[in-house]
Amino acid sequence: MSVLTQTEETGIQKQFQELLHACTFIRSDEDRDLIRKAFDLAHEAHGNMRRKSGEPYVIHPMCVARIVVEEIGLGTTSVVAALLHDVVEDNPEYTIDFIRNRFGPKVAMIVDGLTKISGVDVFDRNSSLQAENFRKILLTISDDLRVILIKLADRLHNMRTLDAMPSDKQIKTAGETMFLYAPLAHRLGYYSIKQELEDLSLKYRHPKMYQDIVYKLKDSEDKRNKSVDEFMVPIREKLIENGYRFEMTGRSKSIYSIYYKMQHKGVLFEEIYDLSAIRIVFDPVPDVSERNQCWNIYTLITDIYPPKLDRIRDWVSMPKANGYEALHITVMGKDGKWVEVQIRTRRMDDIAEKGFAAHWKYKGVTAKETELDKWLRKIKELLLDPNTDAAELVDNFKMNLFTKEIHVFTPKGQIKTLPQKATALDFAYEIHSEIGHRAIAAKVNHKLYPLIHELHSGDQVEIITLDKKQTQRQWLDEVVTAKAKTSIKNNIKAETKNPVERGKVIFEEKLRENNVALTPNSSVINKVLKAYDAQTKDELYSKIGADLITLDDLPKILNDNPEKKWTRIWRLQLFGGKSLPASDSNQLSSDSTVSETIEKNVDEPKFNYKIAKCCNPIPGDDVIGYLNQSHELVLIHKSRCPNAVKLTASRGDLIVPVKWTTFKVFSFLAKISIQGIDRPDIYLQITTRLTEEMNVNIRTFNMASHDGIFEGTIQLYVHDTNDLENLMKKLKKLKGVESVKRLEILDQQREAV
């Protein structure tokens, strides 16, 4: 490493002075000296170390400290810990005891927590390092939440400087950020950090899409700004007339939120109507409830612009689980376009921008336990459960991080907050695990429903129970909360006492992982019995339960199909080594053959791969490969597939960059949905355009008409994504056709290797 130059030293000192200037909370020379002492130690410990970008390493902890102050809102102790967060890990001369002696127990505890997060020690050697690190992050909640907040700042700065890293590291870090850190920022109420992490993750995971959205936003910026300014004029006049002191600003939708809407609603950039939003932050009048004042402003606005009633979001009466409060409305401007308006008091805005730190600042206003307090308590309970392994923890925790909440009531009027799509069974386990184990049905709004009934905000729920436990394995597929899943799994484990029963549980779980249903007349069991040399199901279950059979090769057994109905017709490239022949496990066209090449730096004579059923990628789609732990099989996913995002974060060491290199002959099955105005010859026009004008082979054609509208789906064979996009554009030009969207052939479901 090269010695730092005088110019670099000058720059370092300048940045430190800027950090001190940002610390407006400093009230004593003692605090200022403590921060100076932490900086001096960090500068000495990192010495001439440099980051991948070439800049002095000590710049990184200073930037993290700036984020901690300016964007997270923490104080002196956190700034000191941020400056020292890499010292113990990077320089063995400095220990936690040394930090404790120099800076006190609080700083030492936070630095120790941050060091453990980055350490190599894991709880379960079979779990990925990412999953274990995330568990370590969550464990710090029991000690000091500032550890997590500084880790968020560290990740944010790493993402801002990710350009200096190689592409494979960029993809892995971006996937991990999207999977773990952006949802965590969301749950802790740091919306601006969450949005920036999402945008930066998109920049590296889908650079072409990211740049395209950035360009289109910039290209339409002047027009949008003019429209927003005109929209705000009458609102500003009305608020001034009614004596409000306020600030009103316009903002653009985040890049990732635009991308998300385009992907999940199948719309173009030009079809997104709410690219801009208005935010009103006002000073509330004393002795009048903030809620009433927010609704009064709503009344003033809707006197000018008509509201979209189904888009009202009242987080003033019922705050989000992370403490967020605001009233969101959508109204139609004079140009006929919908505009979102966010209404907040100063206090609400402070909480929205500074998240947990502001939540703590205002906690003294009320002694009531907030939704954020309840969430933190739940996390502690989940972490203290000795039966929860790291990978399961991440799955369950992620499930409840990014979902929207609903609020339901007990028979006595107590409010329970649950994630959207929660069932009555989730509610039962939310009350108590014993209530869940004994549940048999539920009364929702005084009407009897099964336990799998999906709840909605405002429902009043009463659980009907039996005297004895009756936990069922299928319940795991019918609940969405981490608490319910963990309780059910633990109870099943406790009830599974003999090898046959244990083996049956393991076998059926493996089948579910591979998307295989076991029916009474299933041929699956016969295939498995033969493969594992067992005469009966009980013998098979007994061997599995006694750990004589591991089922590691079950996917290969289940996928072994002697009937070759399809033939490979594409060429895939895995970066990093020599060419190897692929197996016949991947099959496509029935009337075409062509060789294929797999490149991988391994020595196996045979290298298998297959297309993931959860997302069904075709040539032209951005794809990634997931290599199983035995390095014998690569599963090809769309890069934006939810399962791929999860694998990128939790099993980053098994992700392989992959791309299409050549392909020919229209033999890739795709599925589209089509909708429009019903006309006498519309079906004929669609089929004529596909078969005669475009020479497309249709596999299935399902249409239905009702109330003057037709809709349906078509499965057809195409060359690649370009052919499919051209085909969809031509169908959209037909008179009466309103929308054409690409669909997945199979429902999203977990794909296992």
Residue pairs with C-beta under 8 A, 6 or more apart in sequence:
1 48
1 49
1 50
2 48
2 50
3 48
4 12
4 48
4 56
8 55
8 56
12 43
12 56
12 58
12 59
12 62
15 59
15 62
15 63
16 39
16 62
18 66
19 35
19 39
19 62
19 65
19 66
19 69
19 79
20 26
20 32
20 35
20 36
22 66
22 69
22 70
23 31
23 32
23 35
23 69
23 76
23 79
25 75
25 76
26 32
26 35
26 76
31 76
34 76
34 80
34 103
35 76
35 79
35 80
35 83
37 102
37 103
38 79
38 80
38 83
38 84
38 103
38 107
39 62
39 83
41 83
41 84
41 87
41 94
41 102
42 58
42 61
42 62
42 83
42 84
42 86
42 87
43 58
45 87
45 90
45 91
45 93
45 94
46 56
46 57
46 58
46 61
46 86
46 87
46 90
46 91
48 56
49 56
49 57
49 58
49 90
50 56
50 57
51 57
51 59
51 60
51 161
51 164
52 164
52 165
53 161
53 163
53 164
54 164
57 86
57 90
60 86
60 157
60 161
61 82
61 83
61 84
61 85
61 86
62 83
63 157
64 82
64 83
64 85
64 150
64 153
64 154
64 157
65 79
65 82
65 83
65 153
67 82
67 153
67 156
67 157
68 74
68 78
68 79
68 82
68 149
68 150
68 153
69 79
71 153
71 156
71 190
71 192
71 193
72 78
72 149
72 152
72 153
72 190
72 193
72 354
72 355
72 357
73 354
73 355
73 357
73 358
73 361
74 146
74 149
74 150
74 357
77 106
77 107
77 110
77 146
78 110
78 146
78 149
78 150
80 103
80 107
81 107
81 110
81 111
81 114
81 146
81 150
82 150
82 153
82 154
84 99
84 103
84 107
84 111
85 111
85 114
85 115
85 150
85 154
86 118
87 94
87 99
87 111
88 94
88 95
88 96
88 99
88 111
88 112
88 115
89 115
89 118
89 119
96 108
96 111
96 112
96 115
97 108
99 107
99 108
99 111
99 112
100 107
100 108
106 144
109 143
109 144
110 144
110 146
110 147
110 150
113 136
113 140
113 143
113 144
113 147
114 147
114 150
114 151
114 154
116 136
117 133
117 136
117 137
117 140
117 147
117 151
118 133
119 136
120 129
122 129
122 132
122 390
123 132
123 135
123 389
123 390
124 132
124 389
124 390
124 391
127 389
127 390
127 391
128 390
128 391
128 650
128 651
128 652
128 653
129 653
130 176
130 180
130 394
130 649
130 650
130 651
130 652
131 390
131 391
131 393
131 394
131 650
132 390
134 180
134 390
134 393
134 394
134 397
135 383
135 390
135 393
135 394
137 147
137 148
137 151
137 184
138 148
138 379
138 383
138 393
138 397
139 383
140 147
140 148
141 148
141 376
141 379
141 380
141 383
142 380
142 383
145 356
145 376
148 184
148 188
149 188
149 356
149 357
152 181
152 184
152 185
152 188
152 190
152 193
155 177
155 181
155 197
156 193
156 196
156 197
158 173
159 173
159 174
159 177
159 196
159 197
159 200
159 201
160 200
162 170
162 173
162 174
162 200
162 204
165 173
167 657
168 655
168 657
170 204
171 204
171 205
171 624
171 648
171 655
171 657
172 648
172 652
172 655
173 204
174 200
174 201
174 202
174 203
174 204
174 205
174 648
175 201
175 205
175 645
175 648
175 649
175 652
175 655
176 648
176 649
176 652
177 197
177 200
177 201
178 197
178 198
178 201
178 205
178 645
178 649
179 398
179 645
179 646
179 648
179 649
179 650
180 394
180 398
180 649
181 197
182 194
182 197
182 198
182 201
183 194
183 398
183 401
183 402
184 401
185 191
185 193
185 194
185 197
185 355
186 194
186 322
186 401
186 402
187 321
187 322
187 375
187 401
187 402
188 322
188 355
188 356
188 372
189 322
189 323
189 324
189 351
189 352
189 354
189 355
189 356
189 358
189 359
189 372
190 354
190 355
190 356
191 324
191 352
191 353
191 355
192 353
193 355
195 254
195 256
195 257
198 254
198 256
198 257
199 210
199 254
199 255
199 256
201 256
202 209
202 210
202 255
202 256
202 259
203 210
205 639
205 640
206 259
206 622
206 639
206 640
209 259
210 255
210 259
212 269
213 255
213 258
213 259
213 269
214 255
216 269
217 252
217 255
217 258
217 275
220 275
221 252
224 252
224 275
224 276
225 250
227 276
227 333
227 335
227 337
228 250
228 276
228 278
228 339
229 250
230 333
230 334
231 278
231 333
231 334
231 339
232 248
232 250
232 278
234 304
235 248
235 278
235 280
235 300
235 301
235 304
235 341
236 248
238 300
238 301
238 303
238 304
239 246
239 248
239 280
239 282
239 297
239 300
242 300
244 282
244 283
244 297
245 282
245 283
246 280
246 281
246 282
246 283
247 280
247 281
247 282
248 278
248 279
248 280
248 281
249 278
249 279
250 276
250 277
250 278
250 279
251 276
251 277
251 278
251 279
252 275
252 276
252 277
253 272
253 274
253 275
253 276
253 277
258 269
258 272
258 275
261 267
261 272
262 268
262 269
262 272
263 640
266 739
266 741
266 742
273 337
273 338
274 330
274 338
274 339
274 340
276 339
277 339
277 340
277 341
277 342
278 339
278 340
278 341
278 342
279 341
279 342
279 344
280 297
280 341
280 342
280 343
280 344
281 344
281 345
281 346
281 348
281 349
282 293
282 297
282 343
282 344
282 345
282 346
283 345
283 346
284 290
284 293
284 345
284 346
284 347
285 293
290 316
290 345
290 347
290 348
291 316
291 317
293 345
294 316
294 326
294 327
294 343
294 344
294 345
295 316
295 327
297 327
297 343
298 307
298 327
298 329
298 343
301 307
301 329
301 331
301 341
302 329
302 331
304 331
305 331
305 332
305 333
305 334
305 339
306 331
306 332
307 329
307 330
307 331
308 329
308 330
308 331
308 332
308 338
311 328
311 329
311 330
311 338
311 340
312 327
312 328
312 329
312 330
313 326
313 327
313 328
313 329
314 327
315 324
315 325
315 326
315 327
315 328
316 325
316 326
316 327
316 348
318 407
318 415
318 457
319 325
319 370
319 371
320 371
320 405
321 371
321 372
321 374
321 375
321 405
321 417
322 355
322 371
322 372
322 375
323 351
323 355
323 356
323 359
323 370
323 371
323 372
324 351
324 352
325 344
325 348
325 351
325 352
326 342
326 343
326 344
326 348
326 352
327 342
327 343
327 344
328 340
328 341
328 342
328 343
329 340
329 341
329 343
330 338
330 339
330 340
330 341
331 338
331 339
331 341
332 338
332 339
333 339
344 352
347 362
350 358
350 361
350 362
351 358
351 359
351 362
354 361
356 372
359 370
359 372
363 370
371 417
374 417
378 482
378 483
379 397
381 483
382 388
382 393
382 396
382 397
382 482
382 483
382 486
383 393
385 486
385 490
387 486
387 489
387 490
387 493
388 396
388 486
391 650
392 486
392 489
394 650
396 482
396 485
396 486
397 482
398 646
399 419
399 480
399 481
399 482
399 485
400 419
400 480
400 481
400 482
403 419
403 420
403 421
403 480
404 419
404 420
405 417
405 418
405 419
405 420
406 417
406 418
406 419
406 420
406 422
406 455
406 456
406 457
407 415
407 416
407 417
407 418
407 457
407 458
408 415
408 416
408 418
408 427
408 455
408 456
408 457
408 458
408 459
408 460
408 461
409 415
409 416
409 458
409 459
409 460
409 461
410 416
410 431
410 460
410 461
410 462
411 460
411 461
411 462
416 427
416 430
416 431
418 426
418 427
418 430
418 455
418 481
419 426
419 480
419 481
421 454
421 480
422 454
422 455
422 479
422 480
422 481
423 451
423 452
423 453
423 454
423 455
423 478
423 479
423 480
424 439
424 442
424 444
424 449
424 450
424 451
424 452
424 453
424 455
424 461
424 463
425 436
425 439
425 442
425 451
425 452
425 475
425 478
425 479
425 484
426 455
426 479
426 480
426 481
426 484
427 442
427 455
427 461
427 463
428 435
428 436
428 439
428 442
428 451
428 463
428 484
429 435
429 436
429 479
429 481
429 483
429 484
429 487
429 488
430 481
430 483
430 484
431 463
433 483
433 487
433 491
435 463
435 465
436 471
436 484
436 487
436 488
437 469
437 470
437 471
437 487
437 491
438 465
438 466
438 467
438 468
438 469
438 470
439 451
439 463
439 464
439 465
440 451
440 464
440 465
440 466
440 470
441 448
441 449
441 450
441 451
441 464
442 448
442 449
442 450
442 451
442 453
442 461
442 462
442 463
442 464
443 449
443 461
443 462
443 464
444 453
444 455
444 459
444 460
444 461
445 459
445 460
446 460
451 475
451 478
452 478
455 461
469 491
471 488
471 491
471 492
471 495
473 492
473 505
473 508
475 484
475 488
476 485
476 488
476 489
477 512
479 485
479 488
492 505
496 502
496 505
498 545
499 541
499 542
499 544
499 545
499 546
500 538
500 541
500 542
500 545
501 541
501 545
502 541
502 544
502 545
503 540
503 541
503 542
503 543
503 544
503 545
503 546
504 541
504 544
504 545
506 544
506 545
506 551
507 528
507 540
507 541
507 544
507 551
508 518
510 551
510 554
511 517
511 518
511 524
513 750
513 752
514 554
514 555
514 558
514 752
515 613
515 749
515 750
515 751
516 524
516 558
518 524
518 525
524 558
525 537
525 540
527 557
527 558
527 560
528 534
528 540
528 554
528 557
528 558
529 535
529 536
529 537
529 540
531 553
531 557
532 540
532 543
532 549
534 540
534 543
540 549
543 549
544 551
552 630
555 633
555 752
555 753
556 633
559 585
559 610
564 584
564 587
565 587
565 590
566 587
566 588
566 589
566 590
567 587
567 588
567 589
567 590
567 592
567 593
567 594
568 582
568 584
568 586
568 587
568 588
568 593
568 594
568 596
569 588
569 589
569 592
569 593
569 594
569 663
569 664
569 665
569 667
570 588
570 594
570 596
570 619
570 660
570 662
570 663
571 594
571 595
571 596
571 597
571 660
571 661
571 662
571 663
572 582
572 596
572 597
572 598
572 609
572 636
572 658
572 659
572 660
572 661
573 597
573 598
573 599
573 658
573 659
573 660
573 661
574 598
574 599
574 600
574 625
574 634
574 656
574 657
574 658
575 599
575 656
575 657
575 658
576 599
576 600
576 601
576 656
576 657
577 599
577 600
577 601
577 602
578 599
578 600
578 601
579 597
579 598
579 599
580 598
580 599
580 600
580 602
580 604
580 605
580 606
580 607
581 598
581 605
581 606
581 607
582 596
582 597
582 598
582 607
582 608
582 609
583 606
583 607
583 608
583 609
585 608
585 609
585 610
585 633
586 608
586 609
586 610
586 611
588 667
588 668
589 665
589 667
589 668
590 667
591 665
591 667
592 664
592 665
592 667
594 664
594 665
597 661
598 607
598 609
598 634
600 607
600 634
600 656
602 631
604 631
604 632
607 632
607 634
608 632
608 633
608 634
609 625
609 633
609 634
609 635
609 636
610 633
610 634
610 635
610 636
611 617
611 636
612 635
612 636
612 637
612 638
612 641
612 643
612 644
612 751
613 746
613 749
613 751
614 637
614 641
614 642
614 643
614 744
614 746
614 748
614 749
614 750
614 751
615 637
615 638
615 641
615 643
615 644
615 744
615 748
616 669
616 744
616 745
616 746
617 623
617 636
617 637
617 638
617 641
618 668
618 669
618 670
618 718
618 720
618 721
618 724
619 660
619 663
619 668
619 719
619 720
619 721
620 660
620 720
620 721
620 722
620 724
621 638
621 639
621 660
621 721
622 638
622 639
622 640
623 636
623 637
623 638
623 639
623 658
623 659
623 660
624 636
624 637
624 639
624 644
624 648
624 655
624 656
624 657
624 658
625 634
625 635
625 636
625 637
625 655
625 656
625 657
625 658
626 634
626 635
626 637
626 644
626 647
626 651
626 654
626 655
626 656
626 753
627 633
627 634
627 654
627 655
627 656
628 634
628 635
628 654
628 753
629 654
633 753
634 656
634 658
635 751
635 753
636 658
637 643
637 644
637 647
637 751
638 644
642 748
643 748
643 750
643 751
647 654
647 655
648 655
660 720
663 719
663 720
664 719
665 719
666 696
666 697
666 717
666 718
666 719
666 723
667 717
668 717
668 718
668 719
668 720
669 699
669 715
669 716
669 717
669 745
670 715
670 716
670 717
670 718
670 724
670 742
670 745
671 713
671 714
671 715
671 716
671 742
671 743
671 744
671 745
672 713
672 714
672 716
672 724
672 727
672 728
672 731
672 740
672 741
672 742
672 743
673 711
673 712
673 713
673 739
673 740
673 741
673 743
674 686
674 703
674 711
674 712
674 713
674 714
674 731
674 737
674 739
674 740
675 709
675 710
675 711
675 712
675 737
675 738
675 739
676 682
676 709
676 710
676 711
676 734
676 736
676 737
676 738
676 739
677 708
677 709
677 710
677 736
677 738
678 705
678 708
678 709
678 710
678 736
679 735
679 736
682 710
682 734
682 736
682 737
683 703
683 710
685 734
686 714
686 731
686 734
686 737
687 698
687 701
689 730
689 731
689 734
690 696
690 698
690 714
690 716
690 727
690 731
691 698
693 730
694 727
694 730
696 716
696 717
696 718
696 727
697 716
697 717
698 714
698 715
698 716
699 715
699 716
699 717
700 713
700 714
700 715
701 712
701 714
702 712
702 713
702 714
703 710
703 711
703 712
704 710
704 711
704 712
713 743
715 745
716 727
718 724
718 727
724 742
728 740
728 741
728 742
731 737
731 740
732 739
732 740
